[in-house]
């Protein structure tokens, strides 16, 4: 029967497949059909099928040669499925090592993918469950204030009548040059404009006397009453893209602190500019009573702006009081006699404003605690994982120019990245614990004197650096990493503004001393305790503030970051006053002329 068996050389050499090998064999049709079915069931490689075909051809050829019929051989061959499985198993054992390694890796990858998909499905079933309404917490002090003690109705009526939204451009014809002053081009027009604003200025002075701003925080532009929106931005107000319609579409954003609208801050800045300009006008018209009233109004305006503890409110508060101080400084430099009749009253008003330079970070902590409860699930024991809703909430906050609908093709991508994002970020419990540690460190840093911040390491920076060993997960504490730089900058800015505020008080005290003694003191210690409670400090070094007379006028300065006394020379042209310069002295009074050599 040798004529039944084709060439038995390695089939890979003659490049034949099982079908061609089988076709070349002189076997009965039932046997060929059986072999063909069996080979197809093995699902082997082409070469392996050819090898199996040769082996089966030889097997059946032996049977036929032994006198068995084709039907008998087929009938007694056994179950094709079982035989194919055994043949496949045997052939796979003989496959090369690289194939077996690749197969194991594929199996491992498949298992990981299946586990990943299962984890994604599990995480998709988890949802944030915000339990603390921080907006209500922020509103509670205001809502407990009697309506008669709330300033908002006065602001609203005054701003609406005066069209505050397009008010004041005449005062700032050149943004680089700043507010126009007496004697400068444009001042006559500014003076006429300011006199026209007398009713608004009177209303502002009335409003700031109220203990509470009276503004109720609301999430979303549409939640603000129409008359309030019109008072701040005019009749043709445009909704903020982040807030438009979000209350109805997104329950996570509808009561989130990130959705709180603060449109009153911009008209408050306009109002502060008007008051500062009116201080110049009052000085030029020798109306010192009005000048004092304007300064007090700016202090009250700053207080109202900062009653919401969010950081943006505190920066606006700081900007208003800094503008008031700088205006007093400039007036005192231009003509000290302008303030003579109310110098003591001004000092009392400035003393009452010292509380405005305290940095309160409780609002920022609440802001991030609110984000955590809207991004993470809650297992009821203070822990939880990142959620699909939380990812979308985070994206919504990151992209303020686009509203993201709930059901979009992006949802599938979020589901896919959810397990990875959960692994690469801290759990809710871990993040909350770190936030509490961060808050304590930030409070301690904020309480440190400004000069100590440059000499000793920041506790916030040390805490942030302690997270860096987890560098394989750079976004592990992403929420807190975003917060740290802003608080450090805020602390420095508040310290510098406070130093300028105290320098203004020292300058007024020097003039008051001069009014009484006919000359300036030889040392600042002579101002204590009659004019100042304590000797003024250089906030850049912690040493006594430097003082000397230049052309018969006081000069107040600190040593700056280098700690070297350069005689009161502002040499660092890269820094804008009142920032502490890297080189040269830190002049705090009078403000240095940036164009001077």
Residue pairs with C-beta under 8 A, 6 or more apart in sequence:
1 61
1 62
1 64
1 65
2 61
3 26
4 25
4 26
4 27
4 57
4 61
4 64
5 25
5 54
5 57
5 58
5 61
6 21
6 24
6 25
6 54
6 57
7 14
7 24
8 54
8 58
11 17
11 21
11 47
11 50
11 51
11 54
12 47
12 50
16 24
16 50
17 46
17 49
17 50
18 36
18 39
18 46
18 49
18 50
18 52
18 53
19 36
21 50
21 53
21 54
21 57
22 32
22 35
22 36
22 39
22 53
22 57
25 32
25 53
25 57
25 61
27 35
27 57
27 60
27 61
27 64
27 70
28 64
28 70
29 70
30 70
30 71
30 74
31 60
31 64
31 70
31 73
31 74
34 74
34 77
34 80
35 53
35 56
35 57
35 60
37 80
38 52
38 56
38 80
38 83
38 84
38 87
39 49
39 52
39 53
39 56
41 80
41 81
41 84
42 48
42 49
42 52
42 84
42 87
42 88
42 91
43 84
43 88
44 52
44 87
44 88
44 91
48 91
51 91
52 87
52 91
60 70
60 73
63 72
63 73
64 70
64 73
77 83
116 419
119 419
120 415
120 416
120 418
120 419
123 385
123 386
123 387
123 388
123 418
123 419
123 422
124 388
124 415
124 418
126 377
126 384
126 385
126 387
127 377
127 387
127 389
128 252
128 373
128 374
128 375
128 376
128 377
128 378
128 387
128 389
128 390
128 393
129 373
129 377
129 378
130 252
130 255
130 256
130 370
130 373
130 374
131 373
131 378
132 369
132 370
132 373
133 255
134 257
134 366
134 367
134 369
134 370
135 217
135 218
135 219
135 255
135 257
135 260
137 366
138 217
138 257
138 260
138 308
138 309
138 363
138 366
139 216
139 217
141 212
141 307
142 150
142 212
142 213
142 214
142 215
142 216
142 307
143 216
145 211
145 212
145 214
147 214
149 210
149 211
149 212
149 214
150 210
150 212
150 213
150 214
151 207
151 208
151 209
151 210
151 212
151 213
151 214
151 304
152 213
152 214
152 215
153 214
154 203
154 206
154 207
154 210
155 203
155 204
155 207
155 213
155 231
155 264
155 267
156 227
156 228
156 231
157 203
157 231
158 164
158 199
158 200
158 203
158 204
158 207
159 165
159 200
159 231
159 232
159 267
159 271
160 227
160 230
160 231
161 199
161 200
162 197
162 199
162 200
163 234
164 200
164 231
164 232
164 267
164 270
164 271
165 232
165 233
165 234
165 267
166 234
167 197
167 270
167 274
168 270
168 273
168 274
170 180
170 186
170 189
170 190
170 193
171 179
171 180
171 190
171 193
171 194
171 273
171 274
171 277
172 178
172 179
172 180
172 273
173 180
173 186
179 273
179 276
179 277
180 186
180 187
180 190
180 277
181 187
181 280
181 330
182 191
182 280
182 281
182 283
182 284
190 277
191 281
191 284
194 201
194 274
194 277
194 278
194 281
195 281
197 274
197 278
200 271
200 274
201 274
201 275
201 278
201 294
201 297
204 271
204 274
204 275
204 297
204 301
205 293
205 294
205 296
205 297
207 300
207 304
208 296
208 297
208 299
208 300
208 301
208 303
208 304
209 300
212 304
212 307
213 264
213 304
213 305
213 307
215 264
215 308
217 260
217 261
217 262
217 308
218 224
218 260
218 261
219 243
219 246
219 247
219 253
219 254
219 255
219 256
219 259
219 260
219 261
220 243
220 244
220 246
220 247
220 253
220 254
220 259
220 261
221 229
221 237
221 239
221 240
221 243
221 244
221 261
222 239
222 243
222 244
222 245
222 247
223 247
223 261
224 261
224 263
229 237
229 263
230 237
231 267
232 263
232 264
232 266
232 267
233 263
233 266
240 261
241 400
241 401
241 402
241 403
242 259
242 396
242 400
242 401
242 403
243 259
243 261
244 403
245 403
246 253
246 254
246 259
246 403
247 253
247 254
248 254
249 403
249 405
249 406
250 393
250 396
250 406
252 374
252 389
252 390
252 393
253 259
253 393
253 396
256 370
256 371
256 374
256 393
257 310
257 366
257 367
257 370
257 371
258 367
258 370
258 371
258 397
260 310
262 308
262 310
262 312
262 313
264 305
265 305
265 312
265 313
265 316
268 301
268 304
268 305
268 316
268 320
269 316
269 319
269 320
271 301
272 298
272 301
272 302
272 319
272 320
272 323
272 324
273 323
275 294
275 297
275 298
275 301
275 324
276 294
276 298
276 323
276 324
276 327
278 290
278 294
279 291
279 294
279 295
279 327
279 328
279 331
280 327
280 331
282 288
282 290
282 291
282 294
283 291
283 331
283 335
283 338
286 338
288 338
288 339
288 340
288 341
288 342
289 342
291 331
291 338
291 339
291 342
292 342
292 345
292 346
292 349
295 324
295 327
295 328
295 346
295 349
296 349
298 320
298 321
298 323
298 324
299 321
299 324
299 349
299 352
299 353
299 356
301 320
302 316
302 317
302 318
302 320
302 321
302 324
302 353
302 356
303 317
303 356
305 313
305 316
305 317
305 320
306 313
306 314
306 316
306 317
306 318
306 356
307 313
308 363
309 360
309 362
309 363
309 366
310 363
310 364
310 367
311 361
311 363
311 364
311 486
311 487
311 490
313 363
314 359
314 360
314 363
314 490
314 494
315 490
315 493
317 356
318 356
318 357
318 493
318 494
318 497
321 353
321 356
321 357
321 497
321 501
322 497
322 500
322 501
324 353
325 350
325 497
325 500
325 501
325 504
326 500
326 591
328 339
328 346
328 350
328 504
328 508
329 500
329 503
329 504
329 507
329 589
329 590
329 591
330 591
331 338
331 339
332 338
332 339
332 504
332 507
332 508
332 511
332 590
333 590
333 591
336 511
336 514
339 346
339 508
339 511
340 511
340 515
343 508
343 511
343 512
343 515
344 512
346 508
347 505
347 508
347 509
347 512
347 531
350 501
350 504
350 505
350 508
351 505
353 501
354 498
354 501
357 494
357 497
357 498
357 501
358 494
359 446
359 490
359 491
359 494
361 439
361 442
361 443
361 446
361 487
361 490
364 483
364 486
364 487
365 435
365 439
368 435
368 479
368 480
368 483
369 432
369 435
371 393
371 397
371 479
372 428
372 431
372 432
372 435
372 479
374 390
374 393
375 386
375 387
375 390
375 391
375 393
375 394
376 384
376 385
376 386
376 387
376 390
376 427
376 428
376 431
377 384
377 385
377 386
377 387
377 390
377 428
378 384
378 428
382 428
382 429
382 432
383 427
383 428
383 429
384 427
384 428
384 429
385 422
385 427
385 428
386 418
386 421
386 422
386 425
387 418
388 411
388 414
388 415
388 418
391 414
391 417
391 418
391 421
392 404
392 406
392 411
392 414
395 404
396 403
396 404
404 410
423 473
424 473
424 475
424 476
425 431
425 473
425 475
425 476
425 478
426 434
426 476
426 477
431 477
431 479
431 480
434 463
434 467
434 477
434 480
435 479
435 480
437 463
438 460
438 463
438 480
438 483
438 484
441 459
441 460
441 462
441 463
442 459
442 460
442 487
444 459
445 453
445 458
445 459
445 460
445 487
445 488
445 491
446 487
446 491
446 494
448 456
449 495
449 537
449 539
449 542
450 492
450 495
450 496
450 498
450 499
450 539
450 540
451 537
451 538
451 539
451 540
451 541
451 542
452 542
453 491
453 492
453 495
454 540
454 561
458 488
460 484
460 487
460 488
461 484
461 488
464 480
464 481
464 484
467 476
467 477
467 480
467 481
470 476
475 481
495 539
496 539
496 578
496 579
496 580
497 578
498 539
499 539
499 540
499 558
499 578
499 588
500 578
500 588
502 536
502 537
502 539
503 536
503 545
503 556
503 588
503 589
504 589
505 532
505 536
506 524
506 527
506 532
506 536
506 545
506 547
506 556
506 589
507 554
507 556
507 589
507 590
509 527
509 531
509 532
510 520
510 521
510 527
510 554
512 531
513 520
513 521
513 526
513 527
513 531
514 520
520 549
520 554
521 527
523 547
524 532
524 535
524 536
524 544
524 545
524 547
525 535
527 535
528 534
528 535
535 544
535 545
536 544
536 545
536 556
537 543
537 544
537 545
538 544
538 545
538 546
538 557
538 558
538 559
538 586
539 558
539 580
540 558
540 559
540 560
540 561
540 580
540 586
541 558
541 559
541 563
543 559
545 556
545 557
545 558
545 588
546 556
546 557
546 558
546 559
546 565
546 568
546 585
547 554
547 555
547 556
548 554
548 555
548 567
548 568
549 555
550 568
553 590
554 589
555 568
555 587
555 589
555 590
556 587
556 588
556 589
557 568
557 585
557 586
557 587
557 588
557 589
558 580
558 585
558 586
558 588
559 565
559 585
559 586
560 572
560 580
560 581
560 582
560 583
560 584
560 585
560 586
561 580
561 581
561 582
561 583
562 582
562 583
562 584
565 585
566 584
566 585
567 585
568 585
568 587
569 584
569 585
569 587
570 577
570 581
570 584
570 585
570 586
570 587
570 592
571 581
571 583
571 584
571 585
572 581
572 582
572 583
572 584
573 594
574 581
574 582
575 581
575 582
576 594
577 587
577 591
577 592
577 594
578 586
578 588
578 591
580 586
